[in-house]
Amino acid sequence: MIEISFGKLLLLAIIALIVLGPEKLPHAARTAGALLRRVRTGWDSVRAEVEREVQAEEIKRNLREAAERARQPHDDLRSTVSEVNQQVRGTFTEAGDVMRGKPLGDGRQDTAQAADTPVDVPHVDAPRAETPHVSSPAAPMDPEGPDVSK
């Protein structure tokens, strides 16, 4: 920025006194001070706004990085769940094929032979609702406790 030493400031004051005169110099100094104050305030305002924008951008960047870090385990978990789901479906499909009499493996059994092969599926009875065992009410207890001397 501009470097103003005491000597340069004194020279400016003498030139202003000569050009403006002693009557107008105080008014000009107040006007110059007010103008300088406005410029400084405006500059501080612009600087504060730029700093806020930089901070906002930094927060947004940190938020995006955190979202990326959180997305990676989520994607890993999703792929693991998908793989397990496929394995379970394959297991259920194989179990269904076994129940229908189809062989495991390459499935090259003759379809005519498979149709003639009876499927032995054990019959499972539906579970019966059991009534809870209700015993007769117990004799009332002696308030002094049981008699263990007998």
NORJO-V681925 format. One record per helix or strand. SS is the DSSP state (2 for helix, 1 for strand). FROM is the first residue (numbers start at 0). TO is the last residue. Records with the same first field share a line. If there is no record, write none. Layout:
SS->FROM-TO + FROM-TO
This chain:
2->5-98 + 110-115
